[in-house]
Amino acid sequence: MKSKEIRLYLYKIWVLCLKDMKLYYFKGPTVVMGVLMPLFIWLTFVVGKGFSFTESLPMLIALASFFTSSSITPIVMPWEARQKTLEMLLSMPITIYIVLLGTALASSLFGVFISSVLVVIGLILNVIPRNLISLALGIAISSSCYSFMGLLFSAIPSDIPANAVMLSSAVRLPLIFISGVFIPLSDLPSYVRPLAFISPLTYFSDLINYSYSYDSLLNPLTDIVVLFFLTIISMVLALVANKRTLMRRL
Amino acid sequence: MSKDVVEAYDLTKSFDNIRAVDGVSFSVRKGEIYGLLGPNGAGKTTTIRMTIGIITPDKGEAYIMGYNVHEEPIKVRSFIGVVPEISNPYIDFTVWENLMLIGGIYCVPKEIRIRRAESLLKMLKIYEVRNRKAKALSKGMRRRLLLAMALMSDPDILFLDEPTSGLDVMSARMIRSLLLKLKERGKTIILTTHNIDEAGILCDRVAIMNKGKIIAMGTPEELKIKFGEYTRILLCFNRKVDIELIRKYFDSYETVVQGKRLTIICRSKDLREVLDQIICIAKEYNLNIEEFRATGLNFEDVFIRLIRRNRDEI
């Protein structure tokens, strides 16, 4: 593929990303599942356990990144199908992959933005990360990974966004409890622990702990590499699954 | 000789073992308005979707400007503008934002994008509402916005699926006159419709589809000539006509009774016999004939006869 073509594709992905940002950042499901949900889960845990903000900030960042990045992608395709805009979009000089990558980018940037706001609030309150590079890399890669995970749920051939949100919640909520966010991995029952290692949240949670306290179960490089591969796997699965069910949406 | 800009060969598509389109072939010349005409479920929309590469045919191929639609979909779609039958602009965007989005997707440079959007909105008479959200527009305005969106890339070929469906008379008329203007500017237009009058007014050539197949093709005039052996008689009596009476006398002809009005379609060679019957009825039942007209078939009659003939053959 020529570099001019690649530039054009990237530009189109950006145009579609801007469209999704304007259209979906303030939609009900995005605000509820992406912003309010992690906030209330965090508050419940912090108040219950009596943790300080300093102690619980890494947990809040992990939750926020996970929920916000995976909040837009499940709803976009069903919403486009419902609003009858999908066919118009597909009749333009773009492929379904460009549409999906635009959506994934919008969702990732939402996760990066909310996580960055929390990091900045931490800095203001003197909660300073010890390794900013691992924190930034972790937020960037995990946001992409979660957004592609969310995109996978949007492949269900339904034009009701709530169906995709329900399915994604049914998978996302259990993942939190097996990923070492609330319960350290070492305290998990032995039969649950292997499951923790298929969850991207486990590696991000570990990486964020490292970034703030150098206290981590795995090597930070391992966390980054695994997160990167999980992102690629999620992306391929999401693109293939959505392409397969596309015809049933029209 | 005009060049074919759209070519479809043997397009075939089934959904759940039901054949929606069955071996459809047609070609469209540069600068003409070509109509796919047929009743609901005839396969018009599926044919359009296959022709522009939104769905892959089970069999057959389509070419636009010489490029294979399924091998080079991005290239092909850069030549075309499409208004799908059931589609909407982004309702939470303003009219202007919708146009800018489309301009962005087609990579139209910003200055040209702005100039073109202004000119299209003025031409379609929706410039005044450019800052209004699409959800606040009437159905006719939304349809005009969709047309403006399809024209944002200044395409050579326009595909319109039922462009005036569900619109009020004024909006439909406006869209039709706009399509004729676009034709004058050299655009090629392919439209689907089940509105026979619309096809007769707009289209240079039509293909009549039924049950997934093209059952007739030609100019509206050619199709009317094909049925030249038929005559349509229109009568208006001084009072309401009894349907049973008409059935009794004109059992072997196609008749429509509407109050005082009677329409009879007969073979031209039977015209004398039919006229004798009419005079006989008028005398016997003391009816005055206030209006009488004998014409060739109109396009609607041709369409109905073609569909019926096709149904009988099946």
Interface residues (C-beta under 8 A of the other chain):
Chain A: L8 Y11 K12 V15 L16 L18 K19 K22 L23 Q83 K84 T85 E87 M88 L89 L90 S91 M92 P93 I94 T95 M247 L250
Chain B: R49 I52 I54 I55 P73 I74 K75 R77 S78 I80 V82 V83 P84 I86 S87 N88 P89 Y90 I91 D92 F93 E97 L101 I102 G104 I105 Y106 C107 L146 M149 F159
